């Protein structure tokens, strides 16, 4: 019996040391935030991720901030549903929840350069949401659909972290303009 406990302790110790080694040597995840100089005097910072809803349909989630002639234009979340599968409701706002008590309504709003969006594409102003997040936590996005339904997307902490990094980049840029 004494021998069994010793083997078990050594095995657990080896597993613990292996996990610590993996954590120590792991490369940090690189953010996929891109900067675009779309035209003279216009810069856009963008993060693009793929999220799945409760029916496993893929949505493209793009968070972007744009500056025109050094003037901040806003932070937006553009959601693109699978063509022919999801038509967003233009009359309702996006509900964003943390899973605890924090909830926000992100108003549907186009950036100044966008005239209109096709069916299945919605854009929301999210400055207030990102300003209130203290750290990257999972967010549930409740996308209103035509016909009264809702698509529920979950943004994992690493996605939210990237959005917060983008938001902070823009904040730093706006202070120097």
Buried (B, 14 or more C-beta within 10 A) or exposed (E): EEEEEEEEEEEEEEEEEEEEEEEEEEEEEEBEBEEEEEEEEBBBBBBBBEBEBEEEBEBBBBBBBBBBEEEBBBBBBBBBBEEEBBBBBEEBBBBBBBEEEBEBBBEBEBBEEEEEBEEBBBBBBBBEBBEEBEEBBBBBBBBBBBEEEBBBBBBBEEBBBBBBBBBEBBBEBEEEE
